[in-house]
């Protein structure tokens, strides 16, 4: 009898700070969804220290981002099993990042049994304002360099970057991460999980169709896909296969929208044979 195919399940979501729009009820919806999906890796944005403590109490291993706002809002990376080595960068790339106090990145080595083996999981949160694409470019570059250093240092085969990137797929920061252009003499490539299994589907994660967007501080926004799960590519393409990718908590639950963002969840598995090698014929 063959062994079951190993699956790595990931989820990212900007959960909107709990001081807005009946936070306790929204958090209850989120908790139920996390229990239902039970992801292996979780990246949450706009959480409080109390939210982070609640994750720890629920059995999650939590790595907080290096910067938090003065009112105690930030981001965390979490997993169901202990991390090994971790890395962090505040992504303070220009003077303007003082206005985006909780941008930053954390990366962690997640030890998984073979045949998957250890995976570098990376929670990237750049600066959010519309006109800050220059910062987002520099922040994407800093995160990409951190990933390459960590992968080389720990000799990891796989890396996944996820989070709220505050930029659409055609923005320079995302074009760079997807291998469509270089920045500052550097070139990398990550596969966008959504596009891998839903090519051509818009999949907005921040949309005026969500009443919390219309109620919030960006009421005139148009549909934007700004939340991502990205799989690092080696010389011969992605080292992991995207078997599924879907938006999370798009519809209200008992009349409650969990956040002004929709979440994103993906399942990753190993390819049929390692990239860079010919498989056996039929």
DALIN-V505105 format. One record per residue. N is the residue number from 0. RES is the residue in one letter. SS is DSSP state (a for helix, b for strand, c for the rest). PSI is psi in whole degrees, -180 to 180 (999 if undefined). OMEGA is omega in whole degrees, 0 to 359 (NA if undefined). Layout:
n=N res=RES ss=SS psi=PSI omega=OMEGA
n=N res=RES ss=SS psi=PSI omega=OMEGA
//
This chain:
n=0 res=X ss=c psi=128 omega=183
n=1 res=X ss=c psi=152 omega=178
n=2 res=X ss=c psi=147 omega=177
n=3 res=X ss=c psi=147 omega=179
n=4 res=X ss=c psi=127 omega=179
n=5 res=X ss=c psi=140 omega=182
n=6 res=X ss=b psi=135 omega=173
n=7 res=X ss=b psi=118 omega=182
n=8 res=X ss=b psi=129 omega=183
n=9 res=X ss=b psi=151 omega=177
n=10 res=X ss=b psi=139 omega=173
n=11 res=X ss=b psi=145 omega=179
n=12 res=X ss=b psi=133 omega=168
n=13 res=X ss=b psi=113 omega=192
n=14 res=X ss=c psi=6 omega=178
n=15 res=X ss=c psi=119 omega=183
n=16 res=X ss=c psi=140 omega=189
n=17 res=X ss=c psi=-9 omega=178
n=18 res=X ss=c psi=-11 omega=181
n=19 res=X ss=c psi=145 omega=163
n=20 res=X ss=c psi=56 omega=175
n=21 res=X ss=c psi=61 omega=182
n=22 res=X ss=a psi=-45 omega=181
n=23 res=X ss=a psi=-42 omega=179
n=24 res=X ss=a psi=-38 omega=178
n=25 res=X ss=a psi=-41 omega=179
n=26 res=X ss=a psi=-35 omega=178
n=27 res=X ss=a psi=-39 omega=176
n=28 res=X ss=a psi=-43 omega=180
n=29 res=X ss=a psi=-44 omega=181
n=30 res=X ss=a psi=-42 omega=179
n=31 res=X ss=a psi=-39 omega=180
n=32 res=X ss=a psi=-39 omega=178
n=33 res=X ss=a psi=-40 omega=177
n=34 res=X ss=a psi=-38 omega=182
n=35 res=X ss=a psi=-44 omega=184
n=36 res=X ss=a psi=-35 omega=180
n=37 res=X ss=c psi=59 omega=180
n=38 res=X ss=c psi=158 omega=176
n=39 res=X ss=c psi=-34 omega=182
n=40 res=X ss=b psi=139 omega=185
n=41 res=X ss=b psi=130 omega=174
n=42 res=X ss=b psi=119 omega=181
n=43 res=X ss=b psi=138 omega=177
n=44 res=X ss=b psi=157 omega=184
n=45 res=X ss=b psi=44 omega=173
n=46 res=X ss=b psi=163 omega=175
n=47 res=X ss=b psi=172 omega=175
n=48 res=X ss=a psi=-35 omega=178
n=49 res=X ss=a psi=-39 omega=176
n=50 res=X ss=a psi=-44 omega=180
n=51 res=X ss=a psi=-42 omega=179
n=52 res=X ss=a psi=-37 omega=179
n=53 res=X ss=a psi=-36 omega=176
n=54 res=X ss=a psi=-43 omega=178
n=55 res=X ss=a psi=-44 omega=180
n=56 res=X ss=a psi=-28 omega=180
n=57 res=X ss=c psi=5 omega=175
n=58 res=X ss=c psi=5 omega=179
n=59 res=X ss=c psi=147 omega=168
n=60 res=X ss=b psi=124 omega=191
n=61 res=X ss=b psi=132 omega=172
n=62 res=X ss=b psi=113 omega=180
n=63 res=X ss=b psi=154 omega=174
n=64 res=X ss=c psi=159 omega=187
n=65 res=X ss=c psi=-17 omega=181
n=66 res=X ss=c psi=139 omega=176
n=67 res=X ss=c psi=151 omega=180
n=68 res=X ss=c psi=165 omega=181
n=69 res=X ss=c psi=-27 omega=179
n=70 res=X ss=c psi=14 omega=170
n=71 res=X ss=c psi=30 omega=178
n=72 res=X ss=b psi=138 omega=181
n=73 res=X ss=b psi=-147 omega=183
n=74 res=X ss=b psi=157 omega=180
n=75 res=X ss=b psi=154 omega=168
n=76 res=X ss=b psi=134 omega=184
n=77 res=X ss=b psi=155 omega=178
n=78 res=X ss=b psi=163 omega=181
n=79 res=X ss=c psi=-13 omega=177
n=80 res=X ss=c psi=156 omega=184
n=81 res=X ss=c psi=142 omega=172
n=82 res=X ss=b psi=160 omega=168
n=83 res=X ss=b psi=-119 omega=184
n=84 res=X ss=b psi=147 omega=177
n=85 res=X ss=b psi=157 omega=178
n=86 res=X ss=b psi=156 omega=179
n=87 res=X ss=b psi=154 omega=176
n=88 res=X ss=b psi=136 omega=181
n=89 res=X ss=c psi=-12 omega=180
n=90 res=X ss=c psi=35 omega=175
n=91 res=X ss=c psi=82 omega=191
n=92 res=X ss=c psi=-20 omega=175
n=93 res=X ss=c psi=173 omega=178
n=94 res=X ss=a psi=-26 omega=184
n=95 res=X ss=a psi=-16 omega=181
n=96 res=X ss=a psi=-11 omega=174
n=97 res=X ss=a psi=-25 omega=180
n=98 res=X ss=a psi=-7 omega=177
n=99 res=X ss=c psi=76 omega=196
n=100 res=X ss=c psi=-19 omega=181
n=101 res=X ss=c psi=27 omega=168
n=102 res=X ss=c psi=156 omega=181
n=103 res=X ss=b psi=178 omega=178
n=104 res=X ss=b psi=141 omega=169
n=105 res=X ss=b psi=144 omega=177
n=106 res=X ss=b psi=147 omega=182
n=107 res=X ss=b psi=142 omega=175
n=108 res=X ss=b psi=117 omega=180
n=109 res=X ss=b psi=109 omega=181
n=110 res=X ss=c psi=118 omega=178
n=111 res=X ss=c psi=149 omega=180
n=112 res=X ss=c psi=155 omega=173
n=113 res=X ss=c psi=149 omega=15
n=114 res=X ss=c psi=-5 omega=177
n=115 res=X ss=c psi=-53 omega=183
n=116 res=X ss=c psi=-177 omega=184
n=117 res=X ss=c psi=143 omega=180
n=118 res=X ss=b psi=134 omega=172
n=119 res=X ss=b psi=119 omega=177
n=120 res=X ss=b psi=134 omega=192
n=121 res=X ss=b psi=126 omega=178
n=122 res=X ss=b psi=109 omega=185
n=123 res=X ss=b psi=126 omega=177
n=124 res=X ss=b psi=98 omega=179
n=125 res=X ss=c psi=-175 omega=178
n=126 res=X ss=c psi=143 omega=190
n=127 res=X ss=c psi=-27 omega=189
n=128 res=X ss=c psi=149 omega=182
n=129 res=X ss=c psi=-44 omega=186
n=130 res=X ss=c psi=16 omega=185
n=131 res=X ss=c psi=33 omega=180
n=132 res=X ss=a psi=-30 omega=175
n=133 res=X ss=a psi=-46 omega=176
n=134 res=X ss=a psi=-43 omega=181
n=135 res=X ss=a psi=-35 omega=175
n=136 res=X ss=a psi=-50 omega=182
n=137 res=X ss=a psi=-36 omega=179
n=138 res=X ss=a psi=-39 omega=175
n=139 res=X ss=a psi=-40 omega=178
n=140 res=X ss=a psi=-44 omega=179
n=141 res=X ss=a psi=-43 omega=179
n=142 res=X ss=a psi=-43 omega=180
n=143 res=X ss=a psi=-42 omega=179
n=144 res=X ss=a psi=-38 omega=176
n=145 res=X ss=a psi=-44 omega=180
n=146 res=X ss=a psi=-47 omega=183
n=147 res=X ss=a psi=-38 omega=177
n=148 res=X ss=a psi=-46 omega=183
n=149 res=X ss=a psi=-43 omega=180
n=150 res=X ss=a psi=-43 omega=180
n=151 res=X ss=a psi=-42 omega=183
n=152 res=X ss=a psi=-41 omega=184
n=153 res=X ss=a psi=0 omega=178
n=154 res=X ss=c psi=48 omega=179
n=155 res=X ss=c psi=143 omega=180
n=156 res=X ss=c psi=-27 omega=190
n=157 res=X ss=b psi=146 omega=174
n=158 res=X ss=b psi=141 omega=179
n=159 res=X ss=b psi=133 omega=178
n=160 res=X ss=b psi=131 omega=182
n=161 res=X ss=b psi=161 omega=177
n=162 res=X ss=b psi=-171 omega=175
n=163 res=X ss=b psi=106 omega=186
n=164 res=X ss=c psi=-7 omega=177
n=165 res=X ss=c psi=33 omega=177
n=166 res=X ss=c psi=146 omega=180
n=167 res=X ss=c psi=166 omega=186
n=168 res=X ss=c psi=-28 omega=182
n=169 res=X ss=c psi=-3 omega=178
n=170 res=X ss=c psi=154 omega=184
n=171 res=X ss=a psi=-39 omega=181
n=172 res=X ss=a psi=-40 omega=179
n=173 res=X ss=a psi=-34 omega=175
n=174 res=X ss=a psi=-41 omega=177
n=175 res=X ss=a psi=-49 omega=183
n=176 res=X ss=a psi=-31 omega=180
n=177 res=X ss=c psi=5 omega=178
n=178 res=X ss=c psi=20 omega=182
n=179 res=X ss=c psi=-12 omega=175
n=180 res=X ss=c psi=163 omega=177
n=181 res=X ss=c psi=164 omega=174
n=182 res=X ss=b psi=130 omega=175
n=183 res=X ss=c psi=42 omega=178
n=184 res=X ss=c psi=11 omega=181
n=185 res=X ss=b psi=141 omega=178
n=186 res=X ss=c psi=132 omega=176
n=187 res=X ss=c psi=177 omega=176
n=188 res=X ss=c psi=126 omega=174
n=189 res=X ss=b psi=140 omega=178
n=190 res=X ss=b psi=130 omega=177
n=191 res=X ss=b psi=116 omega=185
n=192 res=X ss=a psi=-40 omega=181
n=193 res=X ss=a psi=-50 omega=182
n=194 res=X ss=a psi=-28 omega=182
n=195 res=X ss=a psi=-37 omega=184
n=196 res=X ss=a psi=-9 omega=180
n=197 res=X ss=c psi=55 omega=183
n=198 res=X ss=c psi=133 omega=178
n=199 res=X ss=c psi=-12 omega=178
n=200 res=X ss=c psi=132 omega=184
n=201 res=X ss=c psi=-45 omega=175
n=202 res=X ss=c psi=48 omega=180
n=203 res=X ss=c psi=141 omega=176
n=204 res=X ss=c psi=-6 omega=175
n=205 res=X ss=b psi=110 omega=193
n=206 res=X ss=c psi=141 omega=175
n=207 res=X ss=c psi=-8 omega=171
n=208 res=X ss=c psi=-16 omega=175
n=209 res=X ss=c psi=119 omega=183
n=210 res=X ss=a psi=-24 omega=178
n=211 res=X ss=a psi=-24 omega=173
n=212 res=X ss=a psi=-47 omega=180
n=213 res=X ss=a psi=-30 omega=180
n=214 res=X ss=a psi=-20 omega=190
n=215 res=X ss=c psi=-161 omega=187
n=216 res=X ss=c psi=5 omega=173
n=217 res=X ss=c psi=58 omega=190
n=218 res=X ss=c psi=-19 omega=183
n=219 res=X ss=c psi=13 omega=180
n=220 res=X ss=c psi=155 omega=171
n=221 res=X ss=c psi=176 omega=178
n=222 res=X ss=c psi=132 omega=180
n=223 res=X ss=b psi=132 omega=171
n=224 res=X ss=c psi=105 omega=188
n=225 res=X ss=c psi=2 omega=179
n=226 res=X ss=b psi=136 omega=192
n=227 res=X ss=b psi=154 omega=164
n=228 res=X ss=b psi=118 omega=187
n=229 res=X ss=b psi=135 omega=181
n=230 res=X ss=b psi=126 omega=181
n=231 res=X ss=b psi=140 omega=177
n=232 res=X ss=b psi=140 omega=168
n=233 res=X ss=b psi=-161 omega=181
n=234 res=X ss=c psi=-30 omega=185
n=235 res=X ss=c psi=25 omega=175
n=236 res=X ss=b psi=-169 omega=184
n=237 res=X ss=b psi=139 omega=179
n=238 res=X ss=c psi=-12 omega=177
n=239 res=X ss=b psi=148 omega=179
n=240 res=X ss=b psi=136 omega=173
n=241 res=X ss=b psi=110 omega=180
n=242 res=X ss=b psi=-22 omega=175
n=243 res=X ss=b psi=154 omega=174
n=244 res=X ss=b psi=130 omega=183
n=245 res=X ss=b psi=156 omega=174
n=246 res=X ss=b psi=154 omega=187
n=247 res=X ss=b psi=138 omega=176
n=248 res=X ss=c psi=49 omega=176
n=249 res=X ss=c psi=-39 omega=181
n=250 res=X ss=c psi=152 omega=177
n=251 res=X ss=c psi=154 omega=176
n=252 res=X ss=b psi=117 omega=184
n=253 res=X ss=c psi=40 omega=178
n=254 res=X ss=c psi=4 omega=185
n=255 res=X ss=b psi=123 omega=171
n=256 res=X ss=c psi=128 omega=185
n=257 res=X ss=c psi=-30 omega=184
n=258 res=X ss=c psi=173 omega=171
n=259 res=X ss=c psi=-13 omega=172
n=260 res=X ss=b psi=154 omega=163
n=261 res=X ss=c psi=146 omega=176
n=262 res=X ss=b psi=175 omega=178
n=263 res=X ss=b psi=133 omega=180
n=264 res=X ss=b psi=142 omega=179
n=265 res=X ss=b psi=153 omega=173
n=266 res=X ss=b psi=131 omega=182
n=267 res=X ss=b psi=140 omega=177
n=268 res=X ss=b psi=174 omega=176
n=269 res=X ss=b psi=147 omega=173
n=270 res=X ss=c psi=166 omega=178
n=271 res=X ss=c psi=-36 omega=173
n=272 res=X ss=c psi=155 omega=186
n=273 res=X ss=c psi=134 omega=175
n=274 res=X ss=c psi=142 omega=181
n=275 res=X ss=c psi=-3 omega=177
n=276 res=X ss=c psi=148 omega=174
n=277 res=X ss=c psi=136 omega=176
n=278 res=X ss=c psi=171 omega=178
n=279 res=X ss=c psi=145 omega=181
n=280 res=X ss=c psi=169 omega=179
n=281 res=X ss=c psi=999 omega=NA
//
